[in-house]
Amino acid sequence: MTDLGTLGVIFSQAFSINDRGQIVGVSSTANGEFHAFIWQNSVMTNLGTLGGSNSQANSINDRGQIAGSSDTATGEIHGFLWQNGVMTDLGTLGGISSIAEGINDRGQIVGGSNPFIFDFHAFLWQNGVMTDLGTLGVGFSQANSISDREQVVGISDTANGENHAFLWQNGVMTDFGTLGGSNSQANSINDRGQIVGGSETANGETHAFLWQNGVMTNLGTLGGSFSEAFSINNHKQVVGFSDTANGEFHAFLWQMQIP
């Protein structure tokens, strides 16, 4: 385990790494602000902001393009694309805020933005245009990840007021349900269309899941009652965190056992 350091003092957190070993996240600066960073070749570089005080980098693709969010000079929060030393404001769906969560190797970005004052909808941004992906019912949706096949996953309100994981592709948002409870959330999708996240179970616990070929599989826990999966690669290796039998929280790696 290597300490990546900070942009100043006290705090830094890494959120994404690409196949080139470039890492992005957020760090405190010497003047007490929080700025997005890229770490490569043992050097942490400050990516700056969209004119405000704070920013955060959430995802990086294999081309070195970075998606995140930043304060603007007017105090709003907008998603950004950073590439070749330039941070570009992605705008919004018409409201005052947007958050960019994921980027694929085609430079397509997903996240959430408010088209109106109170709603917050998942979006797909490409070629300078932000598209509203809608919801599974009313109100709220948020996109968390996009594959290179332009499949988008996230979480959305349903018509009955629950929150369900969704898959969006070819203009259609599909609800893929829960593990028996009321709520679920999809956090990551790989290029094989396999999806991971967390879902309530019938007994009220929350467990990590793997969704593939129309089936949601409970990945269990490390002995406790809670787990959530945050990322899956193209080899169907899944990472996340879970509580243990003694109440601690540990990171986990889940992978298929080969006889």
Secondary structure, DSSP 8 states (H G I E B T S, - for coil): ------BSSS-EEEEEE-TT--EEEEEEBTTS-EEEEEEETTEEEEEE-BEEEEEEEEEE-TTS-EEEEEEETTS-EEEEEEETTEEEE---SSSSBEEEEEE-TT--EEEEE-SSSS-BEEEEEETTEEEEEE-BSSSBEEEEEE-TT--EEEEEEBTTS-EEEEEEETTEEEE---BEEEEEEEEEE-TTS-EEEEEEETTS-EEEEEEETTEEEEEE-BEEEEEEEEEE-TT--EEEEEEETTS-EEEEEE-----
